[in-house]
């Protein structure tokens, strides 16, 4: 059995389209400089309201990655 040690960071992704796109944009941006990402956990969901409608989604995530 292999053992892993993980580090995690917190990021906030945003999107005008929805929650899934906000999550995917945060993970895609993190993947540009992090390697070994293994899991994520949504810790907070927020939105911006304009003219009585949701205009922008904000999703805060913890992203776990393995250490070398």
Beta strands, then each sheet from edge to edge (+ up, - down):
strand 1: 6-15
strand 2: 37-50
strand 3: 53-66
sheet 1: 1+ 3- 2+
end
